[in-house]
Amino acid sequence: MSLNLPIVEYRLTRLAFARDRTIGDSQVRADHVALIAIELIDSTGRVGLGFAQSLFTPLPGSEEIERIFVAEAWPAIEGRHPAALALAVTRARGGNVRRMGLPFEEALQHAVWDLFAKQCGLPLWKMLGAQRETVGVYASGLDYHLSDHDFTELFGQAGERGFLGFKIKVGHPDLGRDIQRLNLLRDAVGVHRPVMIDANEAWTAQETIRALDAFKHAGHTIYWVEDPIPRDDFDGLRMLRQRGITRMNAGEYLDLTGKRKLIEARACDMLNVHGQVSDVMRAGWLASEANIEVTFGNSFLEVGVNMALALPGVRWLEYSFQNFDHLVDEPFAMAEGLIHGRDVPGHGLVLSETARANGGALPQPAGQAA
């Protein structure tokens, strides 16, 4: 085991392919995948991996991607030790607080922490302090734009696979359509596991109350409602929480500062976090101090399992059936509604050489000509 080895190289791989279904919610939709695999390499050749995803716009060509990376990301990384980058507390001032020209930020956190854990010879979840190996998984369809048939088929298969709960997209202008989807979900999976809904900020506070009352009168018990109103309407979220209609799950669209303000406002029952390792662990500490449950939303290829295992009291991680598994040598294992941390150094994901070579193209079905 060699510690404190600097980052001396990088590799960028542009990946693009069609999704196997249209994903989206009440506000957005996406049909294609546009990714950059970022690999940071130390002086012994160890590799830390992260994926940068452009959800709704195509990426530029590989030369332009590299130009932006070299100009905006690499100067702060080259020659630095992964531990120093992972544990740094920076001071946000003026022009240094801005997004990069491409969405490198979360991918860099994954790559840095992956490399840091590999240098320590530990699985990331163990390095972060985890004392358990599994966490529960709920099925999420990203299903707003699916036909009723495809919706029913997706969740029917999820029910057969044993997921511990199910989350659907709501927020349609016609509330009856949301009720119909809940009816279809009940027909597909039964009534014995929790049902969550995600409005993606489609409603006002009063519309949220009206919708939840309508769902209740239609016979549906909602385990939580996620992001029913705009992210920074803390007064509205607090009012909804105090009414006790269901649990308020919020914070997905807020940065760490916003999550702190949400917690201080006592405006959620559950704090929703995603994949940024440093920020997630800090948010988890804040939530624990306030005795607020943390739930894990989508993280790329479920890499968030590392933090979910490490934070106390986390019961839920989201799984959305996105066709990404072919991008890595081995995705995380799931069985009987649980996802397992991988007992290998790092976060557990390694870029597939096949995906690197073919730009992420999906494998051809057996018997189909290329």
NORLINFEN-V639231 format. One record per residue. N is the residue number from 1. RES is the residue in one letter. PSI is psi in radians with two decimals (NA if undefined). OMEGA is omega in degrees with one decimal (none if undefined). Layout:
n=N res=RES psi=PSI omega=OMEGA
n=N res=RES psi=PSI omega=OMEGA
This chain:
n=1 res=M psi=2.25 omega=179.9
n=2 res=S psi=2.16 omega=-178.7
n=3 res=L psi=2.83 omega=171.7
n=4 res=N psi=0.69 omega=176.4
n=5 res=L psi=2.33 omega=-173.8
n=6 res=P psi=2.80 omega=172.9
n=7 res=I psi=2.16 omega=-173.8
n=8 res=V psi=-0.28 omega=-178.7
n=9 res=E psi=2.93 omega=172.4
n=10 res=Y psi=2.77 omega=169.7
n=11 res=R psi=2.40 omega=176.2
n=12 res=L psi=2.26 omega=179.5
n=13 res=T psi=2.08 omega=178.5
n=14 res=R psi=2.29 omega=-177.0
n=15 res=L psi=2.34 omega=-180.0
n=16 res=A psi=2.37 omega=177.9
n=17 res=F psi=2.87 omega=179.5
n=18 res=A psi=2.48 omega=173.0
n=19 res=R psi=2.78 omega=177.9
n=20 res=D psi=-0.09 omega=172.9
n=21 res=R psi=2.83 omega=174.1
n=22 res=T psi=2.22 omega=175.8
n=23 res=I psi=2.76 omega=176.8
n=24 res=G psi=-3.03 omega=-176.7
n=25 res=D psi=-2.81 omega=-176.2
n=26 res=S psi=-0.19 omega=-177.0
n=27 res=Q psi=-0.49 omega=-171.2
n=28 res=V psi=2.87 omega=173.0
n=29 res=R psi=2.70 omega=179.6
n=30 res=A psi=2.42 omega=-178.9
n=31 res=D psi=-0.27 omega=-175.2
n=32 res=H psi=2.78 omega=178.2
n=33 res=V psi=2.30 omega=176.1
n=34 res=A psi=2.01 omega=-170.9
n=35 res=L psi=2.74 omega=166.5
n=36 res=I psi=2.09 omega=171.2
n=37 res=A psi=2.11 omega=179.7
n=38 res=I psi=2.12 omega=177.6
n=39 res=E psi=2.13 omega=175.9
n=40 res=L psi=2.33 omega=-168.9
n=41 res=I psi=2.27 omega=178.2
n=42 res=D psi=-3.11 omega=-172.4
n=43 res=S psi=-0.13 omega=173.1
n=44 res=T psi=0.00 omega=179.2
n=45 res=G psi=-0.01 omega=175.2
n=46 res=R psi=2.59 omega=-173.8
n=47 res=V psi=2.31 omega=169.8
n=48 res=G psi=2.33 omega=-171.1
n=49 res=L psi=2.41 omega=169.5
n=50 res=G psi=2.71 omega=178.6
n=51 res=F psi=2.17 omega=173.5
n=52 res=A psi=2.21 omega=-174.4
n=53 res=Q psi=2.23 omega=171.7
n=54 res=S psi=1.83 omega=-168.7
n=55 res=L psi=-0.66 omega=-167.3
n=56 res=F psi=-0.07 omega=178.8
n=57 res=T psi=2.54 omega=177.6
n=58 res=P psi=2.70 omega=175.7
n=59 res=L psi=2.68 omega=172.6
n=60 res=P psi=3.12 omega=178.1
n=61 res=G psi=2.95 omega=-174.4
n=62 res=S psi=-0.68 omega=-178.9
n=63 res=E psi=-0.71 omega=179.3
n=64 res=E psi=-0.66 omega=175.6
n=65 res=I psi=-0.81 omega=-179.0
n=66 res=E psi=-0.67 omega=179.1
n=67 res=R psi=-0.79 omega=-179.4
n=68 res=I psi=-0.71 omega=179.4
n=69 res=F psi=-0.80 omega=-178.8
n=70 res=V psi=-0.65 omega=-177.9
n=71 res=A psi=-0.65 omega=-168.2
n=72 res=E psi=-0.47 omega=-174.4
n=73 res=A psi=-0.83 omega=-170.5
n=74 res=W psi=-0.66 omega=-179.3
n=75 res=P psi=-0.54 omega=180.0
n=76 res=A psi=-0.08 omega=-175.1
n=77 res=I psi=-0.71 omega=-172.9
n=78 res=E psi=2.23 omega=177.4
n=79 res=G psi=-0.03 omega=179.2
n=80 res=R psi=2.71 omega=175.7
n=81 res=H psi=2.40 omega=179.2
n=82 res=P psi=-0.69 omega=179.7
n=83 res=A psi=-0.73 omega=-179.1
n=84 res=A psi=-0.65 omega=178.6
n=85 res=L psi=-0.71 omega=-176.9
n=86 res=A psi=-0.67 omega=-171.3
n=87 res=L psi=-0.03 omega=-176.3
n=88 res=A psi=2.48 omega=169.4
n=89 res=V psi=1.96 omega=-175.3
n=90 res=T psi=2.79 omega=179.8
n=91 res=R psi=2.03 omega=-177.4
n=92 res=A psi=2.06 omega=179.8
n=93 res=R psi=2.30 omega=170.5
n=94 res=G psi=-2.30 omega=-172.9
n=95 res=G psi=-0.15 omega=177.9
n=96 res=N psi=-0.06 omega=176.3
n=97 res=V psi=1.61 omega=-179.8
n=98 res=R psi=2.70 omega=176.3
n=99 res=R psi=2.60 omega=174.2
n=100 res=M psi=2.87 omega=-178.7
n=101 res=G psi=-0.43 omega=172.2
n=102 res=L psi=2.72 omega=-170.9
n=103 res=P psi=1.17 omega=-177.3
n=104 res=F psi=-0.33 omega=-162.4
n=105 res=E psi=-0.98 omega=-177.0
n=106 res=E psi=-0.69 omega=178.9
n=107 res=A psi=-0.69 omega=179.3
n=108 res=L psi=-0.67 omega=175.8
n=109 res=Q psi=-0.79 omega=179.1
n=110 res=H psi=-0.79 omega=-177.4
n=111 res=A psi=-0.74 omega=-179.4
n=112 res=V psi=-0.82 omega=-179.5
n=113 res=W psi=-0.62 omega=175.7
n=114 res=D psi=-0.83 omega=-179.3
n=115 res=L psi=-0.70 omega=176.9
n=116 res=F psi=-0.84 omega=-179.4
n=117 res=A psi=-0.66 omega=177.8
n=118 res=K psi=-0.69 omega=177.6
n=119 res=Q psi=-0.50 omega=177.0
n=120 res=C psi=-0.15 omega=-179.6
n=121 res=G psi=0.48 omega=-175.1
n=122 res=L psi=2.54 omega=164.5
n=123 res=P psi=2.49 omega=-176.0
n=124 res=L psi=-0.72 omega=-177.4
n=125 res=W psi=-0.60 omega=176.5
n=126 res=K psi=-0.67 omega=179.0
n=127 res=M psi=-0.54 omega=178.6
n=128 res=L psi=-0.05 omega=173.6
n=129 res=G psi=0.16 omega=-177.5
n=130 res=A psi=2.50 omega=175.5
n=131 res=Q psi=0.21 omega=174.5
n=132 res=R psi=2.89 omega=-173.2
n=133 res=E psi=-0.16 omega=-177.4
n=134 res=T psi=2.74 omega=173.3
n=135 res=V psi=2.66 omega=-177.6
n=136 res=G psi=2.64 omega=-177.0
n=137 res=V psi=2.35 omega=171.1
n=138 res=Y psi=2.63 omega=-178.3
n=139 res=A psi=2.28 omega=-178.4
n=140 res=S psi=2.22 omega=-171.0
n=141 res=G psi=-0.24 omega=-169.4
n=142 res=L psi=0.85 omega=-154.4
n=143 res=D psi=0.10 omega=-169.7
n=144 res=Y psi=-0.64 omega=-172.8
n=145 res=H psi=0.09 omega=178.9
n=146 res=L psi=2.62 omega=170.7
n=147 res=S psi=2.83 omega=177.1
n=148 res=D psi=-0.68 omega=179.9
n=149 res=H psi=-0.85 omega=-178.6
n=150 res=D psi=-0.64 omega=175.9
n=151 res=F psi=-0.87 omega=-178.2
n=152 res=T psi=-0.70 omega=-179.5
n=153 res=E psi=-0.76 omega=-179.1
n=154 res=L psi=-0.86 omega=-176.6
n=155 res=F psi=-0.48 omega=173.8
n=156 res=G psi=-0.76 omega=176.4
n=157 res=Q psi=-0.65 omega=177.5
n=158 res=A psi=-0.71 omega=177.8
n=159 res=G psi=-0.69 omega=178.7
n=160 res=E psi=-0.50 omega=-179.2
n=161 res=R psi=-0.11 omega=171.3
n=162 res=G psi=0.37 omega=177.0
n=163 res=F psi=2.62 omega=-171.7
n=164 res=L psi=-0.21 omega=178.4
n=165 res=G psi=3.05 omega=-174.7
n=166 res=F psi=2.32 omega=178.6
n=167 res=K psi=2.28 omega=178.8
n=168 res=I psi=2.80 omega=177.4
n=169 res=K psi=2.32 omega=175.7
n=170 res=V psi=-2.98 omega=-178.7
n=171 res=G psi=0.31 omega=177.3
n=172 res=H psi=2.54 omega=177.5
n=173 res=P psi=-0.51 omega=176.6
n=174 res=D psi=1.85 omega=-178.3
n=175 res=L psi=-0.50 omega=178.2
n=176 res=G psi=-0.55 omega=178.3
n=177 res=R psi=-0.69 omega=175.9
n=178 res=D psi=-0.72 omega=178.7
n=179 res=I psi=-0.70 omega=177.2
n=180 res=Q psi=-0.72 omega=178.9
n=181 res=R psi=-0.71 omega=176.8
n=182 res=L psi=-0.65 omega=175.8
n=183 res=N psi=-0.77 omega=179.0
n=184 res=L psi=-0.70 omega=178.4
n=185 res=L psi=-0.77 omega=178.9
n=186 res=R psi=-0.73 omega=178.1
n=187 res=D psi=-0.59 omega=-174.9
n=188 res=A psi=-0.61 omega=-171.4
n=189 res=V psi=-0.12 omega=-178.5
n=190 res=G psi=-2.88 omega=-172.4
n=191 res=V psi=0.24 omega=-170.4
n=192 res=H psi=-0.02 omega=178.5
n=193 res=R psi=2.64 omega=-174.6
n=194 res=P psi=2.57 omega=175.9
n=195 res=V psi=2.21 omega=177.4
n=196 res=M psi=2.71 omega=176.8
n=197 res=I psi=2.64 omega=-178.5
n=198 res=D psi=2.00 omega=-177.8
n=199 res=A psi=-0.19 omega=180.0
n=200 res=N psi=0.83 omega=173.4
n=201 res=E psi=0.47 omega=-176.2
n=202 res=A psi=-0.36 omega=-169.7
n=203 res=W psi=2.89 omega=161.1
n=204 res=T psi=3.03 omega=178.4
n=205 res=A psi=-0.75 omega=-179.9
n=206 res=Q psi=-0.66 omega=176.4
n=207 res=E psi=-0.60 omega=177.0
n=208 res=T psi=-0.80 omega=178.7
n=209 res=I psi=-0.78 omega=-179.2
n=210 res=R psi=-0.74 omega=-179.6
n=211 res=A psi=-0.80 omega=-178.6
n=212 res=L psi=-0.65 omega=175.1
n=213 res=D psi=-0.73 omega=179.7
n=214 res=A psi=-0.71 omega=179.1
n=215 res=F psi=-0.71 omega=179.3
n=216 res=K psi=-0.78 omega=-179.5
n=217 res=H psi=-0.43 omega=176.3
n=218 res=A psi=0.03 omega=174.9
n=219 res=G psi=0.31 omega=-176.1
n=220 res=H psi=2.18 omega=173.4
n=221 res=T psi=2.12 omega=-176.6
n=222 res=I psi=2.12 omega=-176.8
n=223 res=Y psi=-0.75 omega=170.4
n=224 res=W psi=2.70 omega=168.7
n=225 res=V psi=2.28 omega=-174.8
n=226 res=E psi=2.28 omega=175.8
n=227 res=D psi=1.02 omega=-178.9
n=228 res=P psi=-0.50 omega=-175.0
n=229 res=I psi=2.98 omega=-177.3
n=230 res=P psi=2.51 omega=-169.1
n=231 res=R psi=-0.57 omega=-175.3
n=232 res=D psi=0.21 omega=173.9
n=233 res=D psi=1.24 omega=-175.9
n=234 res=F psi=-0.60 omega=178.3
n=235 res=D psi=-0.77 omega=179.1
n=236 res=G psi=-0.76 omega=178.5
n=237 res=L psi=-0.72 omega=178.7
n=238 res=R psi=-0.73 omega=178.2
n=239 res=M psi=-0.76 omega=179.2
n=240 res=L psi=-0.72 omega=178.4
n=241 res=R psi=-0.75 omega=-176.9
n=242 res=Q psi=-0.43 omega=176.8
n=243 res=R psi=-0.41 omega=175.3
n=244 res=G psi=0.44 omega=-179.8
n=245 res=I psi=-0.76 omega=174.1
n=246 res=T psi=3.13 omega=178.5
n=247 res=R psi=2.47 omega=176.1
n=248 res=M psi=2.05 omega=178.0
n=249 res=N psi=2.05 omega=-174.1
n=250 res=A psi=2.97 omega=176.9
n=251 res=G psi=-0.13 omega=-176.3
n=252 res=E psi=-0.73 omega=-171.7
n=253 res=Y psi=0.11 omega=-177.7
n=254 res=L psi=2.49 omega=171.4
n=255 res=D psi=-3.08 omega=-175.1
n=256 res=L psi=-0.70 omega=177.2
n=257 res=T psi=-0.76 omega=177.9
n=258 res=G psi=-0.69 omega=177.6
n=259 res=K psi=-0.70 omega=177.2
n=260 res=R psi=-0.77 omega=179.4
n=261 res=K psi=-0.67 omega=177.5
n=262 res=L psi=-0.78 omega=178.9
n=263 res=I psi=-0.79 omega=-179.2
n=264 res=E psi=-0.52 omega=178.2
n=265 res=A psi=-0.08 omega=-176.7
n=266 res=R psi=0.78 omega=-170.6
n=267 res=A psi=0.16 omega=177.2
n=268 res=C psi=2.67 omega=171.0
n=269 res=D psi=-0.48 omega=-177.2
n=270 res=M psi=2.34 omega=177.3
n=271 res=L psi=2.13 omega=-177.8
n=272 res=N psi=2.12 omega=177.4
n=273 res=V psi=2.92 omega=-177.4
n=274 res=H psi=-2.08 omega=-163.8
n=275 res=G psi=-0.20 omega=-174.6
n=276 res=Q psi=1.96 omega=-167.3
n=277 res=V psi=-0.96 omega=-176.8
n=278 res=S psi=-0.86 omega=-177.6
n=279 res=D psi=-0.67 omega=-179.7
n=280 res=V psi=-0.77 omega=-179.7
n=281 res=M psi=-0.66 omega=177.6
n=282 res=R psi=-0.72 omega=177.0
n=283 res=A psi=-0.68 omega=178.0
n=284 res=G psi=-0.65 omega=177.4
n=285 res=W psi=-0.77 omega=179.4
n=286 res=L psi=-0.75 omega=179.9
n=287 res=A psi=-0.69 omega=179.0
n=288 res=S psi=-0.71 omega=177.6
n=289 res=E psi=-0.60 omega=-178.0
n=290 res=A psi=0.06 omega=-179.2
n=291 res=N psi=0.73 omega=177.4
n=292 res=I psi=2.32 omega=-178.7
n=293 res=E psi=2.50 omega=175.4
n=294 res=V psi=2.32 omega=172.3
n=295 res=T psi=2.62 omega=-177.9
n=296 res=F psi=2.08 omega=171.7
n=297 res=G psi=-2.92 omega=-177.3
n=298 res=N psi=2.32 omega=167.4
n=299 res=S psi=2.66 omega=-170.4
n=300 res=F psi=2.15 omega=-178.8
n=301 res=L psi=0.54 omega=175.0
n=302 res=E psi=0.47 omega=179.0
n=303 res=V psi=-0.36 omega=177.3
n=304 res=G psi=-0.21 omega=177.1
n=305 res=V psi=-0.53 omega=-179.8
n=306 res=N psi=-0.75 omega=178.4
n=307 res=M psi=-0.61 omega=179.0
n=308 res=A psi=-0.67 omega=178.1
n=309 res=L psi=-0.51 omega=-173.9
n=310 res=A psi=-0.51 omega=-177.7
n=311 res=L psi=2.44 omega=-176.8
n=312 res=P psi=2.43 omega=171.2
n=313 res=G psi=0.03 omega=178.7
n=314 res=V psi=2.21 omega=-178.3
n=315 res=R psi=-0.24 omega=-170.0
n=316 res=W psi=2.38 omega=169.4
n=317 res=L psi=2.39 omega=-176.0
n=318 res=E psi=2.41 omega=174.4
n=319 res=Y psi=2.23 omega=-168.8
n=320 res=S psi=0.29 omega=171.6
n=321 res=F psi=0.76 omega=176.5
n=322 res=Q psi=2.50 omega=-171.9
n=323 res=N psi=1.23 omega=-179.2
n=324 res=F psi=-0.22 omega=-169.6
n=325 res=D psi=-0.53 omega=-177.3
n=326 res=H psi=-0.17 omega=-177.8
n=327 res=L psi=-0.29 omega=-175.8
n=328 res=V psi=2.80 omega=-179.7
n=329 res=D psi=-0.68 omega=-176.6
n=330 res=E psi=1.95 omega=175.5
n=331 res=P psi=3.01 omega=178.8
n=332 res=F psi=2.50 omega=-178.5
n=333 res=A psi=2.46 omega=175.4
n=334 res=M psi=2.42 omega=177.3
n=335 res=A psi=2.43 omega=175.8
n=336 res=E psi=0.70 omega=175.7
n=337 res=G psi=0.20 omega=-179.2
n=338 res=L psi=2.52 omega=173.0
n=339 res=I psi=2.48 omega=-172.4
n=340 res=H psi=2.35 omega=168.7
n=341 res=G psi=2.60 omega=-179.2
n=342 res=R psi=2.36 omega=-175.2
n=343 res=D psi=1.03 omega=176.1
n=344 res=V psi=2.67 omega=178.4
n=345 res=P psi=2.49 omega=-179.6
n=346 res=G psi=-2.95 omega=-178.3
n=347 res=H psi=-0.21 omega=171.0
n=348 res=G psi=-0.02 omega=-178.7
n=349 res=L psi=2.40 omega=179.4
n=350 res=V psi=2.27 omega=-179.9
n=351 res=L psi=2.29 omega=176.2
n=352 res=S psi=2.33 omega=177.4
n=353 res=E psi=-0.53 omega=175.9
n=354 res=T psi=-0.78 omega=177.8
n=355 res=A psi=-0.69 omega=177.4
n=356 res=R psi=-0.75 omega=-174.6
n=357 res=A psi=-0.60 omega=-173.9
n=358 res=N psi=0.26 omega=175.7
n=359 res=G psi=0.38 omega=177.3
n=360 res=G psi=0.10 omega=-179.9
n=361 res=A psi=2.45 omega=179.9
n=362 res=L psi=2.53 omega=177.2
n=363 res=P psi=2.52 omega=176.1
n=364 res=Q psi=2.38 omega=174.8
n=365 res=P psi=2.62 omega=-178.5
n=366 res=A psi=2.33 omega=177.2
n=367 res=G psi=-0.07 omega=-179.4
n=368 res=Q psi=2.30 omega=-178.6
n=369 res=A psi=2.51 omega=178.5
n=370 res=A psi=NA omega=none
